[in-house]
Amino acid sequence: MKQILLNNETATLSFGKDIAERIILNSDTDIEIHLHGDLGAGKTFLSRSIINSCGWDGMVKSPTYTLCEEYELDNLLFLHIDLYRSTDAEDIDLFDIDREVKKIKIILIEWPEKLLSKRNPDIDIYLKHVEKKREVSVKIHSNKLLKKSSL
């Protein structure tokens, strides 16, 4: 597992941009990313950076209350899911995240530990505060983001 220390929000934005570049370079297959961390660790901030860096020019809202926000780009569909407030095991089923789409599907799940059924993410990202910085640990489970990647 690779660990990275992000000194400030600019470094976190840059990390999100790096992931977005990997998504764009490898945009021939669906990708699932699980984001772990305490409240305020930066999961939504990082998700916002990834989505915006892939070309979304609108607002990226936190899905804390809606549970899922969708962002459709030319060839990408982002499903940004936050399970923090989820109290029902079937909540994730409502989003039909495994549905067939004609675009490349990028699934970002915050609080994946609340999932009752096992999913196989391509990458797990663990965020935690260390003083006024963020420590990020990355665990890669597939090679989908490794093509031309330093992750």
Secondary structure per residue as TSV (DSSP state, phi and psi in degrees):
chain	resnum	aa	ss	phi	psi
A	1	M	-	360.0	126.5
A	2	K	E	-86.7	136.1
A	3	Q	E	-114.1	140.0
A	4	I	E	-132.8	139.7
A	5	L	E	-105.5	120.1
A	6	L	E	-101.2	117.7
A	7	N	-	-75.5	-24.6
A	8	N	S	-161.9	-177.4
A	9	E	H	-64.5	-33.5
A	10	T	H	-61.9	-40.8
A	11	A	H	-65.9	-36.7
A	12	T	H	-67.1	-41.5
A	13	L	H	-60.4	-42.2
A	14	S	H	-64.2	-40.4
A	15	F	H	-62.3	-43.4
A	16	G	H	-63.0	-39.1
A	17	K	H	-64.4	-38.7
A	18	D	H	-62.5	-43.4
A	19	I	H	-63.6	-42.5
A	20	A	H	-60.4	-41.2
A	21	E	H	-61.9	-38.2
A	22	R	H	-66.6	-38.3
A	23	I	H	-63.4	-46.1
A	24	I	H	-64.7	-43.0
A	25	L	H	-63.4	-30.5
A	26	N	T	-113.2	30.2
A	27	S	T	-80.2	48.4
A	28	D	T	-115.8	5.6
A	29	T	S	-153.1	152.6
A	30	D	-	-65.1	149.9
A	31	I	E	-135.0	136.4
A	32	E	E	-120.9	127.6
A	33	I	E	-121.6	128.5
A	34	H	E	-105.2	131.0
A	35	L	E	-113.0	120.3
A	36	H	E	-113.2	149.1
A	37	G	-	153.1	160.0
A	38	D	S	-66.9	171.6
A	39	L	T	-55.5	133.9
A	40	G	T	78.3	8.5
A	41	A	S	-75.1	-19.0
A	42	G	S	114.8	16.5
A	43	K	H	-63.0	-49.2
A	44	T	H	-70.0	-38.1
A	45	F	H	-59.3	-45.0
A	46	L	H	-66.8	-43.0
A	47	S	H	-58.3	-45.0
A	48	R	H	-58.6	-44.1
A	49	S	H	-62.3	-42.7
A	50	I	H	-63.0	-49.7
A	51	I	H	-63.9	-47.6
A	52	N	H	-62.8	-39.6
A	53	S	H	-70.2	-18.3
A	54	C	T	-85.0	-4.9
A	55	G	T	121.3	-1.3
A	56	W	-	-73.4	123.1
A	57	D	-	-105.3	2.3
A	58	G	S	-92.7	-173.9
A	59	M	-	-74.0	140.0
A	60	V	-	-107.5	107.8
A	61	K	-	-85.9	151.1
A	62	S	-	-70.2	131.4
A	63	P	-	-86.8	22.5
A	64	T	T	-56.0	-42.3
A	65	Y	T	-96.1	-31.8
A	66	T	T	-85.1	-16.6
A	67	L	S	73.5	-32.3
A	68	C	E	-146.3	132.4
A	69	E	E	-121.7	138.5
A	70	E	E	-112.3	140.3
A	71	Y	E	-130.9	116.6
A	72	E	E	-107.3	120.3
A	73	L	-	-109.7	-177.6
A	74	D	S	-49.8	-55.4
A	75	N	S	-121.5	6.9
A	76	L	E	-124.0	145.2
A	77	L	E	-125.2	117.1
A	78	F	E	-94.8	132.3
A	79	L	E	-115.1	107.6
A	80	H	E	-103.6	111.4
A	81	I	E	-117.0	135.5
A	82	D	E	-126.0	113.9
A	83	L	-	-97.0	10.0
A	84	Y	T	-55.8	-45.1
A	85	R	T	-92.1	2.4
A	86	S	-	-70.6	129.0
A	87	T	-	-117.9	-2.7
A	88	D	-	-119.8	127.1
A	89	A	T	-59.5	-25.7
A	90	E	T	-86.5	-4.1
A	91	D	H	-51.0	-45.6
A	92	I	H	-66.1	-29.0
A	93	D	H	-65.0	-29.5
A	94	L	H	-62.5	-26.7
A	95	F	T	-84.5	-11.8
A	96	D	T	48.3	52.1
A	97	I	T	-70.0	-15.7
A	98	D	T	-94.9	10.0
A	99	R	-	-65.4	153.8
A	100	E	-	-76.3	131.7
A	101	V	-	-134.3	159.7
A	102	K	S	-84.5	-7.6
A	103	K	S	-103.1	168.3
A	104	I	E	-76.5	128.0
A	105	K	E	-98.8	126.1
A	106	I	E	-113.6	116.4
A	107	I	E	-106.5	120.7
A	108	L	E	-112.3	117.9
A	109	I	E	-117.9	116.4
A	110	E	E	-90.5	141.5
A	111	W	S	63.3	47.1
A	112	P	G	-64.5	-17.1
A	113	E	G	-64.6	-14.3
A	114	K	G	-83.6	-6.1
A	115	L	-	-68.6	134.1
A	116	L	S	-89.1	-32.4
A	117	S	S	-97.0	140.4
A	118	K	-	-70.7	132.2
A	119	R	-	-117.6	158.3
A	120	N	-	-112.3	91.0
A	121	P	-	-71.3	156.9
A	122	D	S	-82.0	-25.5
A	123	I	E	-152.8	139.4
A	124	D	E	-110.2	132.1
A	125	I	E	-120.4	123.2
A	126	Y	E	-108.9	123.8
A	127	L	E	-116.9	139.0
A	128	K	E	-152.1	150.5
A	129	H	E	-78.7	135.7
A	130	V	E	-132.1	104.6
A	131	E	T	56.7	-122.3
A	132	K	T	-105.2	24.0
A	133	K	E	-121.7	173.3
A	134	R	E	-116.3	131.4
A	135	E	E	-100.0	127.6
A	136	V	E	-118.4	129.7
A	137	S	E	-115.8	134.8
A	138	V	E	-120.1	127.8
A	139	K	E	-121.4	118.1
A	140	I	E	-100.2	131.3
A	141	H	-	-110.9	-11.6
A	142	S	S	-142.6	171.5
A	143	N	S	-96.8	12.4
A	144	K	T	-60.7	-34.2
A	145	L	T	-103.8	6.1
A	146	L	T	-88.1	-18.0
A	147	K	T	-59.6	120.2
A	148	K	T	55.7	37.6
A	149	S	-	-118.5	150.6
A	150	S	-	-104.5	4.8
A	151	L	-	-64.8	360.0
